[in-house]
Amino acid sequence: MADNNKLKIGITHGDINGIGYEVIMKALEDEAILELCTPVVYGSAKIAAFYRKALELPTLPLNQVQQASEARDGHYNIINVVGEDTKVEPGQPTRTAGEAAMAALERAVADLKSGQIDVLVTAPINKHEMQSDTFHFPGHTEYLESSLGEPGEKALMVMCSEAPVLRVALLTTHTPIARVAQTVTAEAVTEKIKALDASLRRDFGVVRPRIAVLALNPHAGDQGLLGSEEQTAIIPAIEAVRKERIEAFGPYAADGFFGNGLFSRFDGVLAMYHDQGLAPFKTIAMNRGVNLTAGLPYVRTSPDHGTAYDIAGRGTASPESMREAIYRAIDTYRCRASYDEAHANPLRKQYVEKNKKDNVVLDLTRTDDK
C-alpha cells in the first residue's frame, strides 16, 4: 500500500461486448474515487475510447502505463492487455471477448499477488466464452480460489449491500440444482457458517455477528415431511457452531424469511444454493449490490450484475453497483487491516483476585516474591 494511504485498485474490463466499459467509466466519474484510491484499469485504451464516443460519455482522461507500479496518483490509469485489432461487438457473446476478459483477469491477478495493486474489482464476464485450458471454472469465485487461495483455503461468495444492510453467503455457488441436495452435509454447512462468521468480523467489522441459516426444502422440511436435510445436516451444523459461541439461528424457510423482512434482524445470511440467495438479494438491493469474495488472502469485489448484453452499447446501464464494488473493496481492505492489527498481539490473560481485607489487587501471573 502506498505511503499516502491511497490504495491501488485494479479493475478488469470483463467482457468487452457487455456493459463493462460503460459502468467502469461512469463509476470513475465520481471524483471521490480519486481522493480515496488510484484506479488501474486492465483493458484497452482504444476500446475505452470506442465506448466513450459511441455512448457520448464525458471524457475520462486515461493515463496509459506499462506496469501497475507506474500508475500515477490522482489519475485514471490503464494497462493495455489486448491488441489494437481486438474486435468489439456490443451485445454479442464472442470467443474474442472471452479471450480479452481472460487476458485482463490473468494480468490483474498476477499484479495482485506481486503487490503492484492492493485490491481487485472485476467487471462481469461471460463464463462460457472464457472456457479454455487456463480457465475451466464456472465463475470468478472458483478461479480466484484456485489462483489466490492457500492450500486448503475455500472462497466464500458473499453478496452485500449497505442500503439496506444485507449480506448473503452461499453454501454452493455455481452448482447445478440436481446436485445441490447431496452437497448439503453437516460438515459443509458447519464450514460455511464459520467462514461467514469470520468474514463478518474481519471484512465488515461486526463484533458479534448474528447469522441466519436458510433451509433447503419448502417450509424448512416440515419436520421431515418435505425433506430430511434440515434434520440431518442443517440443524446439527447450527447446534455444533453454537457450542463454539457462534450465534447462528434457523433453519428458516427462505420465502417467509425475506418476505416478512426477517433478514433485517441479522448481520449475515447463509443460503443453501445460488438462486435461493441471489434472487431475493437482487430484488432487494439490485442496483447497489456487490459480490465480495471472502476467505482468501486478497480482497476482490465485483458488481452483482452480469454482462447485460441486452442493453450493451445503449448508454442506459447504471454504474451504481460498480461504484459500490470499488467502495466495498476499499472498506474491506481497511476493515481487514484494522482487524489484523487488533488481533496481532493479544494480551496475556491477567488473573486477579481482590483482597477484601486491605483492598489490594493481587496479580496472580507474577512469579517473584514481591
Order of alpha helices (4+ residues) and beta strands (2+ residues): beta-alpha-alpha-beta-alpha-beta-beta-alpha-beta-alpha-alpha-beta-beta-alpha-alpha-beta-alpha-beta-alpha-beta-alpha-beta-beta-alpha-beta-beta
